[in-house]
Amino acid sequence: MRKMKIILTGATGYDPLTDAEKAKLEEYIIPDFMDLKAGDKHFEGYDAVYFIAGITSIGTPENVYRRISYDIPTHFADIMPNKGQMTYIYLSGAGTDPAFAYRPALCFYPLMRLCGLANNMTEVAHSMLACTRDGYPHYAINPRDITKLAKQL
């Protein structure tokens, strides 16, 4: 399998990488995603974007939630070079077509896992890599899809 170059945003607390893999990372800190413009050289030559930055809707004013959960990820997707050839995965989003919207179930993990309705973060990470490599016939990817994709890696 060829090496893939992936942009990972908002990954605080999402750490599926080994120390050796982390050593290969290049960090680009962005104070405000909305200030980014098309043509930014930092984004050339990538195969995928994993947009993981987000916020809960519970207790969040609608305008703040919309900016963080829709406006920013959409803007980020719009400015990507070669977006027609890139995989764009938005973790835990809805209405992100044409991106893959991942909807893992992590609450009540042990009970939900017994029913095939929950994933651990390693499965989520592996499924995202498989989705980038092979694609997937659906844009909204639920826990059962995540499990299926993770087994393909």
Backbone bond lengths (Angstrom), bond angles and torsions (degrees), N, CA, C in turn:
res aa  C-N    CA-C-N  psi(-1)  N-CA   C-N-CA  omega(-1)  CA-C   N-CA-C  phi
1 M - - - 1.459 - - 1.528 108.11 -
2 R 1.324 116.64 132.75 1.460 120.27 178.56 1.521 110.06 -72.55
3 K 1.315 115.61 153.96 1.460 120.05 178.83 1.516 109.16 -72.75
4 M 1.330 115.77 138.57 1.456 121.38 178.38 1.519 108.96 -105.04
5 K 1.316 115.78 143.98 1.464 121.32 173.96 1.519 107.69 -102.81
6 I 1.337 115.44 123.41 1.461 121.20 -171.79 1.519 110.62 -127.69
7 I 1.327 116.12 135.09 1.466 122.78 171.90 1.524 106.31 -91.95
8 L 1.319 116.21 127.44 1.459 122.18 -179.35 1.521 107.90 -120.91
9 T 1.325 117.09 119.67 1.469 120.59 -179.87 1.513 110.34 -112.41
10 G 1.318 116.46 150.96 1.457 121.91 171.55 1.503 114.45 57.92
11 A 1.304 118.36 40.07 1.455 121.37 -173.06 1.523 113.81 -93.16
12 T 1.305 118.41 21.93 1.457 120.53 177.33 1.521 108.69 -58.64
13 G 1.323 116.77 121.89 1.449 120.98 179.79 1.522 114.21 83.96
14 Y 1.312 117.60 -6.53 1.473 122.43 179.00 1.510 105.93 -106.92
15 D 1.327 117.43 97.16 1.455 120.17 -169.23 1.521 112.37 -131.81
16 P 1.343 118.36 73.04 1.455 119.74 179.98 1.525 113.54 -86.07
17 L 1.335 118.44 3.78 1.450 121.72 -171.95 1.525 112.90 -93.07
18 T 1.324 115.14 149.58 1.457 121.28 173.19 1.522 108.42 -80.91
19 D 1.334 117.20 167.12 1.467 120.75 177.81 1.523 111.36 -61.25
20 A 1.334 117.33 -37.35 1.471 120.93 178.66 1.527 110.70 -64.18
21 E 1.329 116.41 -39.09 1.464 119.99 178.41 1.522 110.82 -68.93
22 K 1.324 116.81 -39.48 1.463 121.04 179.12 1.519 111.89 -61.78
23 A 1.340 116.34 -32.99 1.467 120.56 -179.97 1.520 111.88 -63.73
24 K 1.330 117.71 -20.60 1.465 122.34 -179.53 1.522 112.82 -88.50
25 L 1.331 117.28 -4.33 1.456 120.88 -174.96 1.522 112.30 -79.53
26 E 1.308 114.48 149.06 1.462 121.92 172.35 1.525 106.45 -117.53
27 E 1.324 116.72 125.03 1.464 120.80 -177.52 1.521 110.44 -94.79
28 Y 1.309 115.78 136.92 1.465 122.71 177.15 1.522 106.31 -134.59
29 I 1.313 116.91 102.09 1.464 121.69 -176.52 1.518 109.34 -86.58
30 I 1.333 115.30 128.63 1.459 122.09 -175.38 1.526 108.63 -122.08
31 P 1.334 118.34 114.80 1.469 119.77 -179.94 1.530 113.56 -63.84
32 D 1.338 117.62 -37.48 1.461 120.95 -178.86 1.527 108.82 -146.07
33 F 1.311 116.17 111.85 1.463 121.27 -178.60 1.526 112.21 -57.73
34 M 1.312 117.05 -29.86 1.469 120.11 -178.05 1.527 112.35 -69.47
35 D 1.339 117.49 -15.27 1.460 120.90 177.02 1.525 112.52 -83.53
36 L 1.314 117.85 -10.45 1.458 121.18 179.96 1.520 110.61 -69.52
37 K 1.322 114.96 144.88 1.462 121.29 -178.49 1.529 109.88 -122.43
38 A 1.313 115.83 153.21 1.463 120.93 173.16 1.517 108.00 -58.72
39 G 1.320 116.12 145.77 1.452 120.90 179.26 1.523 113.54 94.74
40 D 1.322 118.02 -0.91 1.461 121.12 177.53 1.529 108.24 -62.28
41 K 1.311 117.06 119.71 1.475 122.92 -175.47 1.531 112.63 -63.76
42 H 1.333 118.03 -20.57 1.457 120.96 179.35 1.535 112.44 -63.47
43 F 1.321 117.54 -19.40 1.458 120.93 -172.53 1.527 114.17 -106.48
44 E 1.316 117.35 10.37 1.465 120.37 -179.01 1.524 111.31 -85.31
45 G 1.317 116.35 142.53 1.455 122.13 173.23 1.515 116.09 84.77
46 Y 1.309 117.45 16.75 1.462 120.38 -178.83 1.520 111.68 -98.87
47 D 1.333 114.46 153.01 1.464 121.62 179.36 1.517 112.51 -93.52
48 A 1.344 116.82 -26.40 1.463 119.32 -173.24 1.521 111.14 -156.38
49 V 1.331 114.42 158.26 1.459 123.73 170.12 1.518 106.52 -121.68
50 Y 1.335 116.24 128.57 1.461 121.53 171.72 1.517 105.24 -110.39
51 F 1.312 116.30 99.88 1.467 121.98 -177.02 1.521 107.82 -91.83
52 I 1.334 115.32 103.19 1.457 121.16 -173.49 1.526 111.69 -108.30
53 A 1.309 117.67 -10.31 1.466 120.68 179.18 1.518 109.40 -64.57
54 G 1.304 117.05 135.10 1.452 119.77 -179.65 1.517 111.60 -171.83
55 I 1.314 114.98 -175.49 1.466 121.58 -177.07 1.523 108.17 -152.67
56 T 1.311 116.92 152.02 1.453 120.29 176.58 1.530 110.09 -75.64
57 S 1.320 115.29 149.56 1.468 119.37 177.36 1.527 111.29 -82.05
58 I 1.314 116.95 -16.74 1.465 121.23 -177.40 1.523 110.09 -68.74
59 G 1.325 116.42 116.73 1.453 122.18 178.15 1.520 115.32 75.64
60 T 1.315 117.68 6.19 1.464 121.53 -179.53 1.520 109.19 -99.58
61 P 1.337 118.18 129.06 1.469 119.64 177.04 1.533 110.17 -56.41
62 E 1.324 116.11 143.48 1.461 121.37 -175.06 1.526 112.84 -54.87
63 N 1.345 117.85 -42.04 1.467 119.60 -178.00 1.533 111.73 -66.15
64 V 1.316 117.63 -35.75 1.468 121.53 178.45 1.530 109.42 -70.44
65 Y 1.332 115.61 -45.91 1.464 119.99 179.44 1.534 110.91 -59.90
66 R 1.326 117.06 -44.37 1.468 120.56 -179.70 1.524 111.46 -62.66
67 R 1.329 116.88 -43.52 1.475 120.19 -179.86 1.528 110.55 -60.20
68 I 1.328 116.63 -47.40 1.463 120.80 -174.84 1.524 112.12 -77.23
69 S 1.312 117.67 -37.10 1.459 121.12 -173.44 1.523 115.13 -96.36
70 Y 1.327 117.66 -12.28 1.467 119.67 -179.77 1.527 112.10 -131.41
71 D 1.334 117.28 -56.98 1.466 120.45 -174.17 1.530 112.31 -60.74
72 I 1.326 116.90 -48.20 1.466 120.11 -176.89 1.531 111.66 -67.36
73 P 1.349 119.82 -50.59 1.472 118.13 179.07 1.524 113.35 -61.72
74 T 1.322 116.96 -35.92 1.464 120.31 178.80 1.524 110.42 -67.25
75 H 1.327 116.92 -44.04 1.467 120.64 177.11 1.524 110.41 -60.19
76 F 1.331 116.22 -44.45 1.465 120.35 -179.31 1.526 110.60 -60.59
77 A 1.329 117.12 -43.28 1.466 120.59 178.11 1.527 110.85 -63.78
78 D 1.325 117.05 -39.55 1.464 121.44 -177.35 1.527 112.98 -64.41
79 I 1.332 118.06 -32.23 1.473 119.62 -175.60 1.527 113.53 -89.25
80 M 1.330 117.94 -4.44 1.463 120.84 -178.11 1.518 110.98 -68.87
81 P 1.343 116.65 132.31 1.463 119.41 173.76 1.530 109.01 -72.96
82 N 1.300 117.61 151.28 1.470 122.61 179.35 1.522 112.75 53.83
83 K 1.333 116.59 35.17 1.469 118.78 -176.94 1.523 112.72 -61.93
84 G 1.319 117.66 -22.12 1.458 120.42 177.06 1.521 112.56 -69.28
85 Q 1.338 117.24 -21.28 1.460 121.75 179.78 1.535 112.54 -105.35
86 M 1.325 117.52 -2.62 1.459 121.23 -177.75 1.522 111.00 -97.19
87 T 1.320 115.34 152.40 1.462 121.58 169.18 1.519 105.95 -94.39
88 Y 1.317 117.40 131.19 1.465 122.08 178.88 1.517 106.92 -120.09
89 I 1.327 115.88 114.14 1.461 120.96 179.97 1.518 108.36 -112.54
90 Y 1.316 115.00 124.93 1.464 121.77 177.39 1.515 107.53 -110.83
91 L 1.313 116.72 110.59 1.453 121.68 -175.97 1.519 110.72 -74.69
92 S 1.310 116.31 125.78 1.464 127.04 175.91 1.516 114.00 66.40
93 G 1.300 116.49 35.42 1.455 120.27 178.47 1.510 112.31 -108.32
94 A 1.291 114.56 166.58 1.457 121.05 172.99 1.518 107.37 -135.08
95 G 1.303 116.86 148.44 1.462 120.61 178.63 1.510 113.19 70.21
96 T 1.356 116.66 33.06 1.450 119.12 -176.26 1.520 113.05 -102.05
97 D 1.322 117.88 13.11 1.449 121.83 -179.59 1.525 109.29 -49.76
98 P 1.330 122.50 130.15 1.453 126.33 14.10 1.530 114.79 -97.37
99 A 1.307 119.67 23.67 1.466 120.73 175.04 1.518 110.04 -82.23
100 F 1.329 115.41 163.81 1.453 119.85 170.80 1.514 106.93 -82.50
101 A 1.320 118.25 124.35 1.453 122.86 179.03 1.525 108.32 -100.59
102 Y 1.303 116.05 110.11 1.458 121.73 -179.64 1.513 109.62 -87.46
103 R 1.317 115.34 134.58 1.458 120.82 -179.74 1.528 109.75 -132.33
104 P 1.336 116.71 68.23 1.463 118.07 179.87 1.515 110.83 -71.25
105 A 1.307 116.47 151.99 1.462 121.38 176.59 1.519 107.13 -107.25
106 L 1.319 117.27 112.65 1.458 121.13 -177.83 1.522 112.23 -112.84
107 C 1.331 118.39 -15.53 1.460 121.24 179.14 1.523 109.46 -73.70
108 F 1.302 116.92 145.88 1.459 122.61 179.31 1.533 110.61 50.34
109 Y 1.327 115.20 43.04 1.462 121.46 -171.57 1.528 114.59 -49.11
110 P 1.352 120.72 -53.50 1.470 118.18 -175.13 1.526 113.28 -58.58
111 L 1.313 117.01 -44.33 1.461 120.17 -179.61 1.525 111.41 -68.16
112 M 1.323 116.94 -46.44 1.466 121.28 -178.89 1.532 111.10 -65.24
113 R 1.326 116.91 -33.06 1.460 121.09 -178.90 1.527 110.79 -63.85
114 L 1.318 116.90 -37.70 1.456 120.89 178.96 1.526 111.82 -59.27
115 C 1.311 115.89 -30.57 1.470 121.68 -179.57 1.533 112.25 -92.83
116 G 1.337 117.35 1.68 1.463 120.58 -177.78 1.510 113.26 73.98
117 L 1.338 116.71 24.89 1.464 120.53 -174.70 1.526 113.09 -115.85
118 A 1.338 118.01 19.88 1.464 120.22 179.58 1.517 109.30 -149.10
119 N 1.316 115.44 157.12 1.457 122.06 -178.68 1.516 109.53 -134.77
120 N 1.338 115.70 152.88 1.456 118.75 170.17 1.534 107.69 -92.81
121 M 1.303 116.85 168.73 1.468 119.79 -173.32 1.529 112.43 -68.82
122 T 1.328 117.87 -26.81 1.464 119.55 175.83 1.521 109.91 -65.69
123 E 1.317 117.09 -42.32 1.469 120.34 176.78 1.525 111.00 -62.01
124 V 1.324 116.36 -41.84 1.459 119.72 178.87 1.530 109.81 -61.03
125 A 1.330 116.41 -47.14 1.471 120.19 -179.65 1.528 111.14 -62.09
126 H 1.326 117.60 -46.47 1.462 120.63 -179.85 1.527 111.50 -64.00
127 S 1.316 116.70 -39.10 1.466 118.90 -179.82 1.524 111.27 -67.60
128 M 1.333 116.85 -34.99 1.466 119.82 178.09 1.526 110.44 -65.00
129 L 1.320 116.98 -40.01 1.469 120.46 177.33 1.530 110.63 -65.33
130 A 1.334 117.06 -43.28 1.468 120.34 178.31 1.521 110.80 -63.79
131 C 1.314 117.24 -39.42 1.460 121.79 179.16 1.529 110.34 -64.54
132 T 1.334 116.27 -40.75 1.459 120.28 178.02 1.521 110.50 -64.08
133 R 1.319 115.94 -44.03 1.465 120.84 -177.01 1.526 112.19 -69.98
134 D 1.357 116.70 -44.33 1.462 120.64 -169.54 1.523 115.36 -112.18
135 G 1.352 117.18 -12.09 1.454 119.62 -173.14 1.522 110.32 76.77
136 Y 1.319 116.49 -177.82 1.458 121.99 178.51 1.522 107.46 -158.75
137 P 1.326 118.23 144.74 1.466 119.24 -174.77 1.526 114.82 -73.62
138 H 1.330 118.61 -10.15 1.468 121.39 -179.22 1.524 109.24 -122.15
139 Y 1.320 116.89 147.29 1.464 120.49 177.83 1.520 112.49 -87.68
140 A 1.317 119.08 -32.06 1.462 121.90 176.56 1.522 107.23 -92.44
141 I 1.318 116.24 114.39 1.457 121.80 -173.21 1.524 109.16 -108.59
142 N 1.335 115.28 113.35 1.457 121.61 -175.52 1.537 110.37 -94.10
143 P 1.332 118.44 177.33 1.466 120.52 -177.37 1.536 114.89 -55.88
144 R 1.314 118.06 -39.28 1.469 118.94 178.67 1.528 111.05 -66.91
145 D 1.337 117.14 -37.87 1.465 120.82 175.76 1.526 110.36 -63.15
146 I 1.330 115.97 -42.16 1.468 120.98 -179.72 1.522 109.92 -59.94
147 T 1.333 117.46 -45.38 1.463 121.36 178.64 1.521 110.57 -60.34
148 K 1.331 116.32 -45.28 1.465 121.34 -179.96 1.537 111.03 -61.89
149 L 1.318 117.32 -47.53 1.465 120.85 179.44 1.517 111.62 -63.54
150 A 1.323 117.90 -41.32 1.473 121.67 -178.13 1.522 110.86 -59.61
151 K 1.311 117.14 -35.44 1.472 120.78 179.88 1.526 112.45 -71.15
152 Q 1.342 117.57 -16.35 1.464 121.43 -179.38 1.518 112.38 -81.87
153 L 1.321 117.44 -15.63 1.473 119.38 -176.52 1.506 111.30 -78.66
